[in-house]
Amino acid sequence: MWVIDADLKTTYVNEKLSEMLGYRREEMIGRSGMDFVDTKYKAYSELRVEKKRQGIDEVHENKLVRKDGTSFWVLANSKPIFDKDGRFCRCSGNAH
């Protein structure tokens, strides 16, 4: 489980995902989710976030980078979350 806010900052990450990426959870909190995306896939990831801002749930593949620099593919299931006024405030997702 990974939660990012409207500014793409990591607000929560579970132990499993932090282990997959080779970070302690505390190292990930506050950092942009884009910090963990392979540079070749950042534009793709930004498009996925824009879809979340539009209210679109989706399942998609993405390539993430571990702390040691190695990369790996994940299948991500992400969901946008809106505040009481209908503004995008965060996104939560699971990676497999």
C-alpha positions as CSV (number, residue, x, y, z in Angstrom):
1,M,0.0,0.0,0.0
2,W,1.3,3.4,-0.9
3,V,-0.5,6.8,-0.4
4,I,0.5,10.0,-2.0
5,D,-1.0,13.4,-1.5
6,A,-2.1,16.0,-4.1
7,D,1.5,17.2,-4.4
8,L,2.7,13.6,-5.0
9,K,4.4,13.4,-1.6
10,T,4.4,10.0,0.1
11,T,2.2,10.2,3.2
12,Y,2.1,6.4,3.9
13,V,3.8,3.3,2.7
14,N,3.4,-0.2,4.2
15,E,6.3,-2.4,5.2
16,K,5.9,-4.7,2.2
17,L,6.3,-2.0,-0.4
18,S,9.2,-0.3,1.5
19,E,11.0,-3.7,1.6
20,M,10.3,-4.2,-2.2
21,L,12.0,-0.8,-2.8
22,G,14.8,-1.4,-0.2
23,Y,14.0,1.6,1.9
24,R,12.8,2.0,5.5
25,R,9.3,3.5,5.6
26,E,10.7,6.6,7.3
27,E,13.0,7.2,4.3
28,M,10.1,7.3,1.9
29,I,7.6,9.5,3.9
30,G,7.6,13.0,2.5
31,R,9.4,12.1,-0.7
32,S,7.7,12.4,-4.1
33,G,6.3,9.2,-5.4
34,M,8.2,10.1,-8.7
35,D,11.5,9.6,-6.8
36,F,10.9,5.9,-7.0
37,V,9.9,5.7,-10.7
38,D,12.4,4.7,-13.4
39,T,13.3,7.8,-15.3
40,K,12.1,6.4,-18.6
41,Y,8.6,6.0,-17.1
42,K,8.2,9.3,-15.3
43,A,6.1,10.9,-18.1
44,Y,3.9,7.8,-18.1
45,S,3.5,8.0,-14.3
46,E,2.6,11.7,-14.5
47,L,-0.1,10.8,-17.0
48,R,-1.4,8.1,-14.5
49,V,-1.6,10.8,-11.8
50,E,-3.5,13.2,-14.1
51,K,-6.0,10.4,-14.6
52,K,-6.4,10.1,-10.9
53,R,-7.0,13.9,-10.7
54,Q,-9.9,13.3,-13.1
55,G,-11.3,10.6,-10.9
56,I,-10.2,7.5,-12.9
57,D,-9.3,4.3,-11.1
58,E,-7.1,2.0,-13.0
59,V,-4.7,-0.9,-13.0
60,H,-1.5,-0.3,-14.8
61,E,2.1,-1.5,-15.0
62,N,5.0,0.7,-13.9
63,K,8.7,0.4,-13.5
64,L,10.1,1.3,-10.1
65,V,13.7,1.7,-8.9
66,R,15.1,0.2,-5.7
67,K,17.4,2.1,-3.4
68,D,20.3,0.1,-4.8
69,G,19.5,1.3,-8.3
70,T,18.0,-1.9,-9.7
71,S,14.6,-1.6,-11.3
72,F,11.6,-3.9,-11.3
73,W,8.1,-4.0,-12.8
74,V,4.9,-3.7,-10.7
75,L,1.2,-4.1,-11.4
76,A,-0.4,-1.1,-9.6
77,N,-4.0,-0.8,-8.7
78,S,-4.6,2.8,-7.7
79,K,-7.6,4.9,-6.6
80,P,-8.1,8.6,-6.4
81,I,-9.5,10.1,-3.2
82,F,-11.3,13.4,-3.1
83,D,-12.2,15.7,-0.2
84,K,-15.7,16.8,0.8
85,D,-15.5,19.6,-1.8
86,G,-14.7,17.3,-4.6
87,R,-11.0,18.2,-4.8
88,F,-8.4,15.6,-5.4
89,C,-6.5,15.2,-2.2
90,R,-4.6,11.9,-2.4
91,C,-4.2,8.6,-4.2
92,S,-3.8,5.2,-2.7
93,G,-2.6,2.1,-4.4
94,N,-1.2,-1.4,-4.1
95,A,1.7,-2.8,-6.1
96,H,2.1,-6.4,-6.9
